[in-house]
Amino acid sequence: MRIHLLGYSESTISRILDSLLLHGYSEEVMIVQNTGVEETSPFCPPGIAFKKIKHEQWRFDPATHSCLLGVTKPGVKKIVYDFFLNNFNVQQQNYISLFHPSAVISSTVKLGNASFIEPGTVIASFAILGFGVYINRGATIGHHVILNDFVTVNPGVHIAGHCNIGKGTQIGMGCSVFDHVNIGSNTVIGGGSIVTKDIPDNVIAWGNPCRIIRKNGKN
């Protein structure tokens, strides 16, 4: 099964290629660009080859191709997913998930497709990850936590048990989220925040304790 990366972020693709190499993947990776911009090449580790192709030349074969999202920002992930769904009929079941070998993931975790889990991550028992979740290095996800579709968790975040993080929300670097806190959809939590109470949909919030700063206009 050949892996195709959909969408383009140089740093994200570099990390994916590195993780694939650690898993022993040896086939050429296809990077399918869905923009008209000529991006620079990712930092590719020795031992793995890739080829870039514009989406106009791409042909998707669900029998032989598995896909990964080549981007990590929540809004961009959704745009890329919708683009390839509408233009190439790439369904959620056509995506695989990728986790770094150093990640510790409980056997009871439900891991959605198109998830990308970085080094040093710990995901505790009975957590649920939706589609397209990205967890950056050194994050800890507590027991019974729900990370809905397209959530992004940045480095060093600690989310305690029984929290629910809404669709397309981004948790900034070094944040701590206390037990039983619910954070809405399309919300951004600024880096270093201490989240002790629920935060609604469509806001930008930051601080210790975390407070709403303004509305988030990106839907």
Contacts in CASP RR format, 6 or more apart in sequence:
PFRMAT RR
TARGET T0000
AUTHOR 0000-0000-0000
METHOD contacts of the structure
MODEL  1
MRIHLLGYSESTISRILDSLLLHGYSEEVMIVQNTGVEETSPFCPPGIAF
KKIKHEQWRFDPATHSCLLGVTKPGVKKIVYDFFLNNFNVQQQNYISLFH
PSAVISSTVKLGNASFIEPGTVIASFAILGFGVYINRGATIGHHVILNDF
VTVNPGVHIAGHCNIGKGTQIGMGCSVFDHVNIGSNTVIGGGSIVTKDIP
DNVIAWGNPCRIIRKNGKN
1 64 0 8 1.000
1 65 0 8 1.000
1 66 0 8 1.000
2 27 0 8 1.000
2 28 0 8 1.000
2 29 0 8 1.000
2 30 0 8 1.000
2 64 0 8 1.000
2 65 0 8 1.000
2 66 0 8 1.000
3 20 0 8 1.000
3 25 0 8 1.000
3 27 0 8 1.000
3 29 0 8 1.000
3 30 0 8 1.000
3 65 0 8 1.000
3 66 0 8 1.000
3 67 0 8 1.000
3 68 0 8 1.000
3 96 0 8 1.000
4 29 0 8 1.000
4 30 0 8 1.000
4 31 0 8 1.000
4 32 0 8 1.000
4 58 0 8 1.000
4 60 0 8 1.000
4 65 0 8 1.000
4 66 0 8 1.000
4 67 0 8 1.000
4 68 0 8 1.000
5 13 0 8 1.000
5 16 0 8 1.000
5 29 0 8 1.000
5 30 0 8 1.000
5 31 0 8 1.000
5 32 0 8 1.000
5 67 0 8 1.000
5 68 0 8 1.000
5 69 0 8 1.000
5 70 0 8 1.000
6 32 0 8 1.000
6 34 0 8 1.000
6 67 0 8 1.000
6 68 0 8 1.000
6 69 0 8 1.000
6 70 0 8 1.000
6 80 0 8 1.000
6 81 0 8 1.000
6 84 0 8 1.000
6 90 0 8 1.000
7 31 0 8 1.000
7 32 0 8 1.000
7 33 0 8 1.000
7 34 0 8 1.000
7 35 0 8 1.000
7 69 0 8 1.000
7 70 0 8 1.000
7 71 0 8 1.000
7 80 0 8 1.000
8 31 0 8 1.000
8 33 0 8 1.000
8 34 0 8 1.000
8 35 0 8 1.000
8 39 0 8 1.000
8 70 0 8 1.000
8 71 0 8 1.000
9 70 0 8 1.000
9 71 0 8 1.000
9 72 0 8 1.000
9 73 0 8 1.000
9 76 0 8 1.000
10 39 0 8 1.000
10 40 0 8 1.000
10 41 0 8 1.000
10 42 0 8 1.000
10 43 0 8 1.000
11 42 0 8 1.000
12 70 0 8 1.000
12 71 0 8 1.000
12 72 0 8 1.000
12 116 0 8 1.000
13 31 0 8 1.000
13 42 0 8 1.000
13 50 0 8 1.000
13 70 0 8 1.000
14 42 0 8 1.000
14 43 0 8 1.000
14 44 0 8 1.000
15 116 0 8 1.000
15 118 0 8 1.000
16 68 0 8 1.000
16 70 0 8 1.000
16 98 0 8 1.000
16 116 0 8 1.000
17 29 0 8 1.000
17 42 0 8 1.000
17 44 0 8 1.000
17 45 0 8 1.000
17 48 0 8 1.000
17 50 0 8 1.000
18 45 0 8 1.000
19 98 0 8 1.000
19 99 0 8 1.000
19 100 0 8 1.000
19 101 0 8 1.000
19 116 0 8 1.000
20 29 0 8 1.000
20 48 0 8 1.000
20 98 0 8 1.000
21 45 0 8 1.000
21 47 0 8 1.000
21 48 0 8 1.000
22 100 0 8 1.000
22 101 0 8 1.000
23 98 0 8 1.000
23 101 0 8 1.000
25 48 0 8 1.000
26 47 0 8 1.000
26 48 0 8 1.000
28 49 0 8 1.000
28 50 0 8 1.000
28 51 0 8 1.000
29 48 0 8 1.000
29 49 0 8 1.000
29 50 0 8 1.000
29 51 0 8 1.000
30 50 0 8 1.000
30 51 0 8 1.000
30 53 0 8 1.000
30 58 0 8 1.000
30 65 0 8 1.000
31 42 0 8 1.000
31 50 0 8 1.000
31 51 0 8 1.000
31 52 0 8 1.000
31 53 0 8 1.000
31 70 0 8 1.000
32 53 0 8 1.000
32 54 0 8 1.000
32 55 0 8 1.000
32 58 0 8 1.000
32 84 0 8 1.000
33 39 0 8 1.000
33 52 0 8 1.000
33 53 0 8 1.000
33 54 0 8 1.000
33 55 0 8 1.000
34 55 0 8 1.000
34 80 0 8 1.000
34 83 0 8 1.000
34 84 0 8 1.000
36 54 0 8 1.000
41 52 0 8 1.000
42 50 0 8 1.000
44 50 0 8 1.000
55 83 0 8 1.000
55 84 0 8 1.000
55 87 0 8 1.000
55 88 0 8 1.000
58 88 0 8 1.000
60 84 0 8 1.000
60 88 0 8 1.000
60 89 0 8 1.000
60 90 0 8 1.000
60 94 0 8 1.000
62 91 0 8 1.000
62 94 0 8 1.000
65 94 0 8 1.000
66 94 0 8 1.000
66 95 0 8 1.000
66 96 0 8 1.000
67 84 0 8 1.000
67 90 0 8 1.000
67 94 0 8 1.000
67 95 0 8 1.000
67 96 0 8 1.000
67 114 0 8 1.000
68 95 0 8 1.000
68 96 0 8 1.000
68 98 0 8 1.000
68 114 0 8 1.000
68 116 0 8 1.000
69 77 0 8 1.000
69 80 0 8 1.000
69 81 0 8 1.000
69 95 0 8 1.000
69 114 0 8 1.000
69 116 0 8 1.000
69 132 0 8 1.000
70 80 0 8 1.000
71 77 0 8 1.000
71 80 0 8 1.000
72 116 0 8 1.000
72 134 0 8 1.000
72 136 0 8 1.000
72 152 0 8 1.000
73 152 0 8 1.000
73 170 0 8 1.000
74 150 0 8 1.000
74 151 0 8 1.000
74 152 0 8 1.000
74 168 0 8 1.000
74 169 0 8 1.000
74 170 0 8 1.000
74 186 0 8 1.000
75 150 0 8 1.000
75 168 0 8 1.000
75 218 0 8 1.000
77 132 0 8 1.000
77 134 0 8 1.000
77 150 0 8 1.000
77 152 0 8 1.000
77 168 0 8 1.000
78 150 0 8 1.000
78 168 0 8 1.000
81 90 0 8 1.000
81 114 0 8 1.000
81 131 0 8 1.000
81 132 0 8 1.000
81 150 0 8 1.000
84 90 0 8 1.000
85 91 0 8 1.000
92 113 0 8 1.000
92 114 0 8 1.000
92 131 0 8 1.000
93 113 0 8 1.000
95 113 0 8 1.000
95 114 0 8 1.000
95 131 0 8 1.000
95 132 0 8 1.000
96 113 0 8 1.000
96 114 0 8 1.000
97 111 0 8 1.000
97 112 0 8 1.000
97 113 0 8 1.000
97 114 0 8 1.000
97 115 0 8 1.000
97 116 0 8 1.000
97 117 0 8 1.000
98 115 0 8 1.000
98 116 0 8 1.000
98 117 0 8 1.000
99 105 0 8 1.000
99 111 0 8 1.000
99 115 0 8 1.000
99 116 0 8 1.000
99 117 0 8 1.000
99 121 0 8 1.000
100 117 0 8 1.000
100 118 0 8 1.000
100 119 0 8 1.000
100 120 0 8 1.000
100 121 0 8 1.000
102 119 0 8 1.000
102 120 0 8 1.000
103 117 0 8 1.000
103 118 0 8 1.000
103 119 0 8 1.000
103 120 0 8 1.000
103 121 0 8 1.000
103 122 0 8 1.000
103 123 0 8 1.000
104 120 0 8 1.000
104 121 0 8 1.000
104 122 0 8 1.000
104 123 0 8 1.000
105 111 0 8 1.000
105 117 0 8 1.000
105 121 0 8 1.000
105 122 0 8 1.000
105 123 0 8 1.000
106 123 0 8 1.000
106 124 0 8 1.000
106 125 0 8 1.000
106 126 0 8 1.000
106 127 0 8 1.000
108 125 0 8 1.000
108 126 0 8 1.000
109 123 0 8 1.000
109 124 0 8 1.000
109 125 0 8 1.000
109 126 0 8 1.000
109 127 0 8 1.000
109 128 0 8 1.000
109 129 0 8 1.000
110 127 0 8 1.000
110 128 0 8 1.000
110 129 0 8 1.000
110 130 0 8 1.000
111 129 0 8 1.000
112 129 0 8 1.000
112 130 0 8 1.000
112 131 0 8 1.000
112 132 0 8 1.000
112 133 0 8 1.000
113 131 0 8 1.000
113 132 0 8 1.000
114 131 0 8 1.000
114 132 0 8 1.000
114 133 0 8 1.000
115 129 0 8 1.000
115 130 0 8 1.000
115 131 0 8 1.000
115 132 0 8 1.000
115 133 0 8 1.000
115 134 0 8 1.000
115 135 0 8 1.000
116 132 0 8 1.000
116 133 0 8 1.000
116 134 0 8 1.000
116 135 0 8 1.000
117 123 0 8 1.000
117 135 0 8 1.000
118 135 0 8 1.000
118 136 0 8 1.000
118 137 0 8 1.000
118 138 0 8 1.000
118 139 0 8 1.000
118 155 0 8 1.000
119 137 0 8 1.000
119 138 0 8 1.000
120 137 0 8 1.000
120 138 0 8 1.000
120 139 0 8 1.000
121 135 0 8 1.000
121 136 0 8 1.000
121 137 0 8 1.000
121 138 0 8 1.000
121 139 0 8 1.000
121 140 0 8 1.000
121 141 0 8 1.000
122 138 0 8 1.000
122 139 0 8 1.000
122 140 0 8 1.000
122 141 0 8 1.000
123 129 0 8 1.000
123 135 0 8 1.000
123 140 0 8 1.000
123 141 0 8 1.000
123 142 0 8 1.000
124 140 0 8 1.000
124 141 0 8 1.000
124 142 0 8 1.000
124 143 0 8 1.000
124 145 0 8 1.000
124 161 0 8 1.000
125 143 0 8 1.000
125 144 0 8 1.000
126 143 0 8 1.000
126 144 0 8 1.000
127 141 0 8 1.000
127 142 0 8 1.000
127 143 0 8 1.000
127 144 0 8 1.000
127 145 0 8 1.000
127 146 0 8 1.000
127 147 0 8 1.000
128 145 0 8 1.000
128 146 0 8 1.000
128 147 0 8 1.000
129 135 0 8 1.000
129 147 0 8 1.000
129 151 0 8 1.000
130 147 0 8 1.000
130 148 0 8 1.000
130 149 0 8 1.000
130 151 0 8 1.000
131 149 0 8 1.000
131 150 0 8 1.000
132 149 0 8 1.000
132 150 0 8 1.000
132 151 0 8 1.000
133 147 0 8 1.000
133 149 0 8 1.000
133 150 0 8 1.000
133 151 0 8 1.000
133 152 0 8 1.000
133 153 0 8 1.000
134 151 0 8 1.000
134 152 0 8 1.000
134 153 0 8 1.000
135 141 0 8 1.000
135 147 0 8 1.000
135 153 0 8 1.000
136 152 0 8 1.000
136 153 0 8 1.000
136 154 0 8 1.000
136 155 0 8 1.000
136 156 0 8 1.000
136 157 0 8 1.000
136 173 0 8 1.000
137 155 0 8 1.000
137 156 0 8 1.000
138 155 0 8 1.000
138 156 0 8 1.000
139 153 0 8 1.000
139 154 0 8 1.000
139 155 0 8 1.000
139 156 0 8 1.000
139 157 0 8 1.000
139 158 0 8 1.000
139 159 0 8 1.000
140 156 0 8 1.000
140 157 0 8 1.000
140 158 0 8 1.000
140 159 0 8 1.000
141 147 0 8 1.000
141 153 0 8 1.000
141 159 0 8 1.000
142 159 0 8 1.000
142 160 0 8 1.000
142 161 0 8 1.000
142 163 0 8 1.000
143 161 0 8 1.000
143 162 0 8 1.000
144 161 0 8 1.000
144 162 0 8 1.000
145 159 0 8 1.000
145 160 0 8 1.000
145 161 0 8 1.000
145 162 0 8 1.000
145 163 0 8 1.000
145 164 0 8 1.000
145 165 0 8 1.000
146 163 0 8 1.000
146 164 0 8 1.000
146 165 0 8 1.000
147 153 0 8 1.000
147 165 0 8 1.000
147 166 0 8 1.000
148 164 0 8 1.000
148 165 0 8 1.000
148 166 0 8 1.000
148 167 0 8 1.000
148 168 0 8 1.000
148 169 0 8 1.000
148 185 0 8 1.000
149 167 0 8 1.000
149 168 0 8 1.000
150 167 0 8 1.000
150 168 0 8 1.000
151 165 0 8 1.000
151 166 0 8 1.000
151 167 0 8 1.000
151 168 0 8 1.000
151 169 0 8 1.000
151 170 0 8 1.000
151 171 0 8 1.000
152 168 0 8 1.000
152 169 0 8 1.000
152 170 0 8 1.000
152 171 0 8 1.000
153 159 0 8 1.000
153 165 0 8 1.000
153 171 0 8 1.000
153 172 0 8 1.000
154 170 0 8 1.000
154 171 0 8 1.000
154 172 0 8 1.000
154 173 0 8 1.000
154 174 0 8 1.000
154 175 0 8 1.000
154 191 0 8 1.000
155 173 0 8 1.000
155 174 0 8 1.000
156 173 0 8 1.000
156 174 0 8 1.000
156 175 0 8 1.000
157 171 0 8 1.000
157 172 0 8 1.000
157 173 0 8 1.000
157 174 0 8 1.000
157 175 0 8 1.000
157 176 0 8 1.000
157 177 0 8 1.000
158 174 0 8 1.000
158 175 0 8 1.000
158 176 0 8 1.000
158 177 0 8 1.000
159 165 0 8 1.000
159 171 0 8 1.000
159 177 0 8 1.000
160 176 0 8 1.000
160 177 0 8 1.000
160 178 0 8 1.000
160 179 0 8 1.000
160 180 0 8 1.000
160 181 0 8 1.000
161 179 0 8 1.000
161 180 0 8 1.000
162 179 0 8 1.000
162 180 0 8 1.000
163 177 0 8 1.000
163 178 0 8 1.000
163 179 0 8 1.000
163 180 0 8 1.000
163 181 0 8 1.000
163 182 0 8 1.000
163 183 0 8 1.000
164 182 0 8 1.000
164 183 0 8 1.000
165 171 0 8 1.000
165 177 0 8 1.000
165 183 0 8 1.000
165 184 0 8 1.000
166 183 0 8 1.000
166 184 0 8 1.000
166 185 0 8 1.000
166 187 0 8 1.000
166 201 0 8 1.000
167 185 0 8 1.000
167 186 0 8 1.000
168 185 0 8 1.000
168 186 0 8 1.000
169 183 0 8 1.000
169 184 0 8 1.000
169 185 0 8 1.000
169 186 0 8 1.000
169 187 0 8 1.000
169 188 0 8 1.000
169 189 0 8 1.000
170 187 0 8 1.000
170 188 0 8 1.000
170 189 0 8 1.000
171 177 0 8 1.000
171 183 0 8 1.000
171 189 0 8 1.000
171 190 0 8 1.000
172 188 0 8 1.000
172 189 0 8 1.000
172 190 0 8 1.000
172 191 0 8 1.000
172 192 0 8 1.000
172 193 0 8 1.000
173 191 0 8 1.000
173 192 0 8 1.000
174 191 0 8 1.000
174 192 0 8 1.000
175 189 0 8 1.000
175 190 0 8 1.000
175 191 0 8 1.000
175 192 0 8 1.000
175 193 0 8 1.000
175 194 0 8 1.000
175 195 0 8 1.000
175 210 0 8 1.000
176 192 0 8 1.000
176 193 0 8 1.000
176 194 0 8 1.000
176 195 0 8 1.000
177 183 0 8 1.000
177 189 0 8 1.000
177 195 0 8 1.000
178 194 0 8 1.000
178 195 0 8 1.000
178 196 0 8 1.000
181 195 0 8 1.000
181 196 0 8 1.000
181 197 0 8 1.000
181 198 0 8 1.000
181 199 0 8 1.000
182 198 0 8 1.000
182 199 0 8 1.000
183 189 0 8 1.000
183 195 0 8 1.000
183 198 0 8 1.000
183 199 0 8 1.000
184 199 0 8 1.000
184 200 0 8 1.000
184 201 0 8 1.000
184 202 0 8 1.000
185 201 0 8 1.000
185 202 0 8 1.000
186 201 0 8 1.000
186 202 0 8 1.000
186 216 0 8 1.000
186 218 0 8 1.000
186 219 0 8 1.000
187 199 0 8 1.000
187 200 0 8 1.000
187 201 0 8 1.000
187 202 0 8 1.000
187 203 0 8 1.000
187 204 0 8 1.000
187 205 0 8 1.000
187 216 0 8 1.000
188 203 0 8 1.000
188 204 0 8 1.000
188 205 0 8 1.000
188 216 0 8 1.000
189 195 0 8 1.000
189 199 0 8 1.000
189 205 0 8 1.000
189 206 0 8 1.000
189 210 0 8 1.000
190 204 0 8 1.000
190 205 0 8 1.000
190 206 0 8 1.000
190 207 0 8 1.000
190 210 0 8 1.000
191 206 0 8 1.000
192 206 0 8 1.000
192 207 0 8 1.000
192 208 0 8 1.000
193 205 0 8 1.000
193 206 0 8 1.000
193 207 0 8 1.000
193 208 0 8 1.000
193 210 0 8 1.000
194 207 0 8 1.000
194 208 0 8 1.000
194 209 0 8 1.000
194 210 0 8 1.000
195 205 0 8 1.000
195 209 0 8 1.000
195 210 0 8 1.000
196 209 0 8 1.000
196 210 0 8 1.000
197 209 0 8 1.000
197 210 0 8 1.000
199 205 0 8 1.000
199 210 0 8 1.000
199 212 0 8 1.000
200 212 0 8 1.000
202 215 0 8 1.000
202 216 0 8 1.000
202 217 0 8 1.000
202 219 0 8 1.000
203 212 0 8 1.000
203 213 0 8 1.000
203 214 0 8 1.000
203 215 0 8 1.000
203 216 0 8 1.000
204 212 0 8 1.000
204 213 0 8 1.000
204 214 0 8 1.000
204 215 0 8 1.000
204 216 0 8 1.000
205 211 0 8 1.000
205 212 0 8 1.000
205 213 0 8 1.000
206 213 0 8 1.000
END
